[in-house]
Amino acid sequence: MVKSKTLGAGFAVLALTVPIAGCNGWMGETSGEVDITEMGAEELADYLVLETDSYLFEQEAQEGGSARDRMVQDDIQAACSIKGEPDSDTAGEVIAMARESYEAPPGGPRLGNWRRGAELARSGYGYRIGHRNDDHDSREPGGNCYACHQMDPDEELYGTLGPSLAGYGETRGNDSSVVNYVHEVVSNPHQYFPCTQMPRFGHNNFLTEEQIAHIMAYLLDPESPVNQ
């Protein structure tokens, strides 16, 4: 609903009001309507997601559970809900929790097929909830690694949120210690980088162990374009 608001000297602006969901109103409002133009960005996001029934919270998530379950923080997320970098106590707590929950695959980490890893690193498909839910039976989810990292030096499009990984295997090799370390980081990076923005691909079952093995091969295999 659009209403006019008068701002002195005869000036009027338009204000967008929408119905309040739930019986308790929103931010103390009880009139049945709320003016979203008065909200800051974070408050508006919370309102649209949590209060307007525009997000299907009971929809099943392919990684298990429901969309509502995604709104519940685990211990690491709760500890990392801070502004800026964690202090030493928080960092130590997060590292300890991450290492306690880490599980190596049976037989230990291994390298897969770097060509499959290249496909997975470029694919951002998977785990969206809403009116166009991703179908993992017809297409597997990807790692979307290029959203944050440079990998293949010839790739022109990549994000810079994470460090460049170009030449990673060429520089570090691919012996068992390196393979184990890379698996630990991909599975749960908080073990080394507390409160990082990198997803916990293995811990949260976003990628299977086979998929992780392929992505590690893309990163470490001497034949991979990442190391040329």
Short mmCIF file of the C-alpha atoms (twelve columns), coordinates in Angstrom:
data_MODEL
# 
_entry.id   MODEL 
# 
loop_
_atom_site.group_PDB 
_atom_site.id 
_atom_site.type_symbol 
_atom_site.label_atom_id 
_atom_site.label_alt_id 
_atom_site.label_comp_id 
_atom_site.label_asym_id 
_atom_site.label_seq_id 
_atom_site.Cartn_x 
_atom_site.Cartn_y 
_atom_site.Cartn_z 
_atom_site.pdbx_PDB_model_num 
ATOM 1   C CA . MET A 1   0.000  0.000   0.000   1 
ATOM 2   C CA . VAL A 2   1.285  3.480   -0.893  1 
ATOM 3   C CA . LYS A 3   0.501  6.457   1.327   1 
ATOM 4   C CA . SER A 4   1.601  10.063  1.191   1 
ATOM 5   C CA . LYS A 5   3.560  11.688  4.015   1 
ATOM 6   C CA . THR A 6   3.813  15.431  4.495   1 
ATOM 7   C CA . LEU A 7   7.223  16.905  5.320   1 
ATOM 8   C CA . GLY A 8   6.444  20.521  6.142   1 
ATOM 9   C CA . ALA A 9   6.245  23.488  3.740   1 
ATOM 10  C CA . GLY A 10  3.715  21.532  1.722   1 
ATOM 11  C CA . PHE A 11  6.183  18.897  0.503   1 
ATOM 12  C CA . ALA A 12  4.873  15.348  0.310   1 
ATOM 13  C CA . VAL A 13  6.646  12.043  -0.300  1 
ATOM 14  C CA . LEU A 14  5.334  8.564   -0.870  1 
ATOM 15  C CA . ALA A 15  5.745  5.889   1.792   1 
ATOM 16  C CA . LEU A 16  5.322  2.195   1.109   1 
ATOM 17  C CA . THR A 17  3.454  0.320   3.822   1 
ATOM 18  C CA . VAL A 18  2.897  -3.417  3.933   1 
ATOM 19  C CA . PRO A 19  0.838  -5.620  6.264   1 
ATOM 20  C CA . ILE A 20  2.523  -6.869  9.427   1 
ATOM 21  C CA . ALA A 21  2.795  -10.645 9.648   1 
ATOM 22  C CA . GLY A 22  2.091  -12.375 12.924  1 
ATOM 23  C CA . CYS A 23  0.071  -11.247 15.911  1 
ATOM 24  C CA . ASN A 24  2.749  -9.230  17.686  1 
ATOM 25  C CA . GLY A 25  3.490  -6.745  14.933  1 
ATOM 26  C CA . TRP A 26  6.965  -5.695  13.902  1 
ATOM 27  C CA . MET A 27  9.353  -3.589  15.991  1 
ATOM 28  C CA . GLY A 28  6.516  -2.570  18.327  1 
ATOM 29  C CA . GLU A 29  4.014  -1.706  15.588  1 
ATOM 30  C CA . THR A 30  0.440  -2.803  16.274  1 
ATOM 31  C CA . SER A 31  -1.571 -1.034  13.594  1 
ATOM 32  C CA . GLY A 32  -1.403 -3.932  11.128  1 
ATOM 33  C CA . GLU A 33  0.904  -2.074  8.721   1 
ATOM 34  C CA . VAL A 34  4.580  -1.230  8.686   1 
ATOM 35  C CA . ASP A 35  6.401  1.459   6.700   1 
ATOM 36  C CA . ILE A 36  9.392  -0.262  5.115   1 
ATOM 37  C CA . THR A 37  10.829 3.066   3.953   1 
ATOM 38  C CA . GLU A 38  11.685 3.775   7.586   1 
ATOM 39  C CA . MET A 39  13.870 0.668   7.840   1 
ATOM 40  C CA . GLY A 40  17.592 0.345   7.454   1 
ATOM 41  C CA . ALA A 41  18.997 -2.241  5.064   1 
ATOM 42  C CA . GLU A 42  19.513 -4.995  7.655   1 
ATOM 43  C CA . GLU A 43  16.137 -4.473  9.289   1 
ATOM 44  C CA . LEU A 44  14.413 -4.511  5.900   1 
ATOM 45  C CA . ALA A 45  16.190 -7.738  4.921   1 
ATOM 46  C CA . ASP A 46  15.129 -9.386  8.187   1 
ATOM 47  C CA . TYR A 47  11.565 -8.213  7.707   1 
ATOM 48  C CA . LEU A 48  11.254 -9.420  4.113   1 
ATOM 49  C CA . VAL A 49  12.810 -12.803 4.842   1 
ATOM 50  C CA . LEU A 50  11.365 -13.530 8.268   1 
ATOM 51  C CA . GLU A 51  8.017  -11.778 8.434   1 
ATOM 52  C CA . THR A 52  6.348  -11.643 5.011   1 
ATOM 53  C CA . ASP A 53  5.982  -15.348 4.167   1 
ATOM 54  C CA . SER A 54  7.967  -14.750 0.985   1 
ATOM 55  C CA . TYR A 55  10.565 -17.344 1.974   1 
ATOM 56  C CA . LEU A 56  9.482  -20.993 2.145   1 
ATOM 57  C CA . PHE A 57  10.964 -22.008 5.484   1 
ATOM 58  C CA . GLU A 58  9.366  -25.459 5.561   1 
ATOM 59  C CA . GLN A 59  10.744 -26.393 2.146   1 
ATOM 60  C CA . GLU A 60  13.087 -29.383 2.276   1 
ATOM 61  C CA . ALA A 61  16.769 -28.619 1.732   1 
ATOM 62  C CA . GLN A 62  18.692 -31.121 -0.368  1 
ATOM 63  C CA . GLU A 63  21.560 -31.275 2.133   1 
ATOM 64  C CA . GLY A 64  19.033 -32.412 4.741   1 
ATOM 65  C CA . GLY A 65  16.586 -30.677 7.014   1 
ATOM 66  C CA . SER A 66  14.525 -27.683 5.975   1 
ATOM 67  C CA . ALA A 67  15.095 -24.080 4.985   1 
ATOM 68  C CA . ARG A 68  14.200 -23.103 8.541   1 
ATOM 69  C CA . ASP A 69  17.055 -25.262 9.834   1 
ATOM 70  C CA . ARG A 70  19.459 -23.066 7.861   1 
ATOM 71  C CA . MET A 71  18.466 -20.125 10.043  1 
ATOM 72  C CA . VAL A 72  19.768 -21.837 13.189  1 
ATOM 73  C CA . GLN A 73  23.418 -21.111 13.941  1 
ATOM 74  C CA . ASP A 74  25.781 -23.860 15.012  1 
ATOM 75  C CA . ASP A 75  28.465 -23.204 17.631  1 
ATOM 76  C CA . ILE A 76  31.081 -21.925 15.162  1 
ATOM 77  C CA . GLN A 77  28.633 -19.566 13.463  1 
ATOM 78  C CA . ALA A 78  27.511 -18.226 16.823  1 
ATOM 79  C CA . ALA A 79  31.095 -17.665 17.964  1 
ATOM 80  C CA . CYS A 80  31.919 -15.902 14.701  1 
ATOM 81  C CA . SER A 81  28.914 -13.553 14.788  1 
ATOM 82  C CA . ILE A 82  31.182 -10.619 15.525  1 
ATOM 83  C CA . LYS A 83  32.398 -7.506  13.792  1 
ATOM 84  C CA . GLY A 84  35.943 -7.629  12.501  1 
ATOM 85  C CA . GLU A 85  38.528 -10.271 13.240  1 
ATOM 86  C CA . PRO A 86  38.112 -12.631 16.222  1 
ATOM 87  C CA . ASP A 87  40.182 -11.995 19.321  1 
ATOM 88  C CA . SER A 88  42.685 -14.647 20.384  1 
ATOM 89  C CA . ASP A 89  40.279 -16.401 22.755  1 
ATOM 90  C CA . THR A 90  37.513 -16.616 20.165  1 
ATOM 91  C CA . ALA A 91  39.942 -17.742 17.485  1 
ATOM 92  C CA . GLY A 92  41.265 -20.510 19.715  1 
ATOM 93  C CA . GLU A 93  37.753 -21.627 20.584  1 
ATOM 94  C CA . VAL A 94  36.711 -21.754 16.920  1 
ATOM 95  C CA . ILE A 95  39.852 -23.653 15.857  1 
ATOM 96  C CA . ALA A 96  39.303 -26.202 18.629  1 
ATOM 97  C CA . MET A 97  35.662 -26.768 17.655  1 
ATOM 98  C CA . ALA A 98  36.573 -27.122 13.984  1 
ATOM 99  C CA . ARG A 99  39.342 -29.627 14.637  1 
ATOM 100 C CA . GLU A 100 37.194 -31.644 17.014  1 
ATOM 101 C CA . SER A 101 34.489 -32.016 14.361  1 
ATOM 102 C CA . TYR A 102 36.837 -32.810 11.440  1 
ATOM 103 C CA . GLU A 103 36.630 -36.284 9.942   1 
ATOM 104 C CA . ALA A 104 39.106 -37.566 7.373   1 
ATOM 105 C CA . PRO A 105 37.638 -39.827 4.677   1 
ATOM 106 C CA . PRO A 106 38.154 -43.596 5.022   1 
ATOM 107 C CA . GLY A 107 41.682 -44.426 3.893   1 
ATOM 108 C CA . GLY A 108 42.695 -40.764 4.057   1 
ATOM 109 C CA . PRO A 109 42.322 -37.910 1.568   1 
ATOM 110 C CA . ARG A 110 43.216 -38.577 -2.055  1 
ATOM 111 C CA . LEU A 111 43.361 -36.782 -5.377  1 
ATOM 112 C CA . GLY A 112 40.711 -37.404 -8.005  1 
ATOM 113 C CA . ASN A 113 40.414 -36.267 -11.624 1 
ATOM 114 C CA . TRP A 114 41.515 -32.679 -12.180 1 
ATOM 115 C CA . ARG A 115 39.263 -32.307 -15.233 1 
ATOM 116 C CA . ARG A 116 36.213 -33.064 -13.108 1 
ATOM 117 C CA . GLY A 117 37.630 -30.732 -10.494 1 
ATOM 118 C CA . ALA A 118 37.808 -27.917 -13.046 1 
ATOM 119 C CA . GLU A 119 34.109 -28.336 -13.783 1 
ATOM 120 C CA . LEU A 120 33.184 -28.350 -10.106 1 
ATOM 121 C CA . ALA A 121 35.382 -25.340 -9.319  1 
ATOM 122 C CA . ARG A 122 33.566 -23.287 -11.963 1 
ATOM 123 C CA . SER A 123 30.051 -24.416 -11.088 1 
ATOM 124 C CA . GLY A 124 27.998 -22.457 -8.589  1 
ATOM 125 C CA . TYR A 125 24.980 -24.736 -8.865  1 
ATOM 126 C CA . GLY A 126 23.295 -26.099 -5.788  1 
ATOM 127 C CA . TYR A 127 21.427 -25.635 -2.507  1 
ATOM 128 C CA . ARG A 128 19.188 -22.698 -3.404  1 
ATOM 129 C CA . ILE A 129 15.854 -22.630 -1.614  1 
ATOM 130 C CA . GLY A 130 12.876 -20.780 -3.003  1 
ATOM 131 C CA . HIS A 131 10.589 -20.924 -5.984  1 
ATOM 132 C CA . ARG A 132 13.275 -22.537 -8.174  1 
ATOM 133 C CA . ASN A 133 14.793 -25.183 -5.951  1 
ATOM 134 C CA . ASP A 134 17.939 -26.784 -7.395  1 
ATOM 135 C CA . ASP A 135 17.423 -30.417 -8.399  1 
ATOM 136 C CA . HIS A 136 20.486 -32.389 -7.341  1 
ATOM 137 C CA . ASP A 137 19.121 -35.568 -8.909  1 
ATOM 138 C CA . SER A 138 19.610 -34.061 -12.358 1 
ATOM 139 C CA . ARG A 139 22.721 -31.965 -11.741 1 
ATOM 140 C CA . GLU A 140 25.334 -32.151 -8.997  1 
ATOM 141 C CA . PRO A 141 26.242 -29.077 -6.940  1 
ATOM 142 C CA . GLY A 142 29.539 -27.321 -7.534  1 
ATOM 143 C CA . GLY A 143 32.161 -25.660 -5.393  1 
ATOM 144 C CA . ASN A 144 31.959 -22.196 -7.011  1 
ATOM 145 C CA . CYS A 145 35.661 -21.763 -6.174  1 
ATOM 146 C CA . TYR A 146 36.191 -19.006 -8.751  1 
ATOM 147 C CA . ALA A 147 33.759 -16.779 -6.869  1 
ATOM 148 C CA . CYS A 148 36.572 -16.152 -4.361  1 
ATOM 149 C CA . HIS A 149 39.853 -17.438 -5.825  1 
ATOM 150 C CA . GLN A 150 42.005 -17.215 -8.901  1 
ATOM 151 C CA . MET A 151 42.986 -20.751 -9.920  1 
ATOM 152 C CA . ASP A 152 43.793 -21.312 -13.605 1 
ATOM 153 C CA . PRO A 153 46.139 -18.391 -14.465 1 
ATOM 154 C CA . ASP A 154 44.443 -18.069 -17.863 1 
ATOM 155 C CA . GLU A 155 40.979 -17.686 -16.355 1 
ATOM 156 C CA . GLU A 156 39.883 -14.067 -16.755 1 
ATOM 157 C CA . LEU A 157 36.933 -14.047 -14.333 1 
ATOM 158 C CA . TYR A 158 37.500 -14.766 -10.645 1 
ATOM 159 C CA . GLY A 159 36.845 -13.265 -7.242  1 
ATOM 160 C CA . THR A 160 39.401 -11.820 -4.874  1 
ATOM 161 C CA . LEU A 161 37.761 -12.483 -1.509  1 
ATOM 162 C CA . GLY A 162 40.200 -15.367 -1.038  1 
ATOM 163 C CA . PRO A 163 43.898 -15.566 -1.990  1 
ATOM 164 C CA . SER A 164 45.075 -16.529 -5.451  1 
ATOM 165 C CA . LEU A 165 45.607 -20.284 -5.805  1 
ATOM 166 C CA . ALA A 166 47.307 -20.099 -9.197  1 
ATOM 167 C CA . GLY A 167 50.355 -22.374 -9.187  1 
ATOM 168 C CA . TYR A 168 49.402 -23.793 -5.796  1 
ATOM 169 C CA . GLY A 169 50.461 -27.367 -6.547  1 
ATOM 170 C CA . GLU A 170 53.544 -26.295 -8.471  1 
ATOM 171 C CA . THR A 171 54.740 -24.350 -5.425  1 
ATOM 172 C CA . ARG A 172 53.780 -26.795 -2.684  1 
ATOM 173 C CA . GLY A 173 53.833 -30.189 -4.358  1 
ATOM 174 C CA . ASN A 174 51.265 -32.881 -3.686  1 
ATOM 175 C CA . ASP A 175 52.740 -35.223 -1.096  1 
ATOM 176 C CA . SER A 176 50.536 -36.672 1.655   1 
ATOM 177 C CA . SER A 177 51.082 -33.768 4.053   1 
ATOM 178 C CA . VAL A 178 49.920 -31.250 1.446   1 
ATOM 179 C CA . VAL A 179 46.948 -33.396 0.405   1 
ATOM 180 C CA . ASN A 180 45.914 -33.818 4.036   1 
ATOM 181 C CA . TYR A 181 46.189 -30.083 4.694   1 
ATOM 182 C CA . VAL A 182 44.176 -29.107 1.618   1 
ATOM 183 C CA . HIS A 183 41.455 -31.579 2.542   1 
ATOM 184 C CA . GLU A 184 41.256 -30.160 6.051   1 
ATOM 185 C CA . VAL A 185 40.893 -26.634 4.663   1 
ATOM 186 C CA . VAL A 186 38.240 -27.559 2.093   1 
ATOM 187 C CA . SER A 187 36.310 -29.679 4.594   1 
ATOM 188 C CA . ASN A 188 36.420 -27.152 7.441   1 
ATOM 189 C CA . PRO A 189 38.680 -24.111 6.902   1 
ATOM 190 C CA . HIS A 190 38.059 -22.803 10.433  1 
ATOM 191 C CA . GLN A 191 40.726 -25.286 11.543  1 
ATOM 192 C CA . TYR A 192 43.328 -22.850 10.195  1 
ATOM 193 C CA . PHE A 193 41.405 -19.652 9.447   1 
ATOM 194 C CA . PRO A 194 38.977 -19.025 12.322  1 
ATOM 195 C CA . CYS A 195 35.819 -17.160 11.315  1 
ATOM 196 C CA . THR A 196 36.744 -17.293 7.632   1 
ATOM 197 C CA . GLN A 197 34.021 -16.648 5.065   1 
ATOM 198 C CA . MET A 198 34.941 -19.843 3.200   1 
ATOM 199 C CA . PRO A 199 32.192 -22.497 3.360   1 
ATOM 200 C CA . ARG A 200 32.749 -25.752 5.221   1 
ATOM 201 C CA . PHE A 201 32.254 -27.903 2.149   1 
ATOM 202 C CA . GLY A 202 32.892 -31.270 3.776   1 
ATOM 203 C CA . HIS A 203 31.609 -30.619 7.277   1 
ATOM 204 C CA . ASN A 204 28.288 -29.294 5.956   1 
ATOM 205 C CA . ASN A 205 27.997 -31.949 3.228   1 
ATOM 206 C CA . PHE A 206 27.943 -29.345 0.485   1 
ATOM 207 C CA . LEU A 207 30.373 -31.508 -1.490  1 
ATOM 208 C CA . THR A 208 30.888 -35.263 -1.359  1 
ATOM 209 C CA . GLU A 209 34.298 -36.732 -0.625  1 
ATOM 210 C CA . GLU A 210 34.564 -37.690 -4.287  1 
ATOM 211 C CA . GLN A 211 33.886 -34.120 -5.374  1 
ATOM 212 C CA . ILE A 212 36.425 -32.775 -2.880  1 
ATOM 213 C CA . ALA A 213 39.001 -35.230 -4.263  1 
ATOM 214 C CA . HIS A 214 38.400 -33.898 -7.794  1 
ATOM 215 C CA . ILE A 215 38.732 -30.258 -6.706  1 
ATOM 216 C CA . MET A 216 41.930 -31.054 -4.800  1 
ATOM 217 C CA . ALA A 217 43.320 -32.673 -7.962  1 
ATOM 218 C CA . TYR A 218 42.504 -29.523 -9.917  1 
ATOM 219 C CA . LEU A 219 44.493 -27.577 -7.338  1 
ATOM 220 C CA . LEU A 220 47.448 -29.953 -6.904  1 
ATOM 221 C CA . ASP A 221 47.868 -32.202 -9.971  1 
ATOM 222 C CA . PRO A 222 50.972 -31.202 -12.010 1 
ATOM 223 C CA . GLU A 223 48.929 -31.647 -15.216 1 
ATOM 224 C CA . SER A 224 46.175 -29.272 -14.072 1 
ATOM 225 C CA . PRO A 225 46.084 -25.864 -15.788 1 
ATOM 226 C CA . VAL A 226 46.268 -24.350 -12.287 1 
ATOM 227 C CA . ASN A 227 49.933 -25.422 -12.197 1 
ATOM 228 C CA . GLN A 228 51.022 -24.507 -15.718 1 
# 
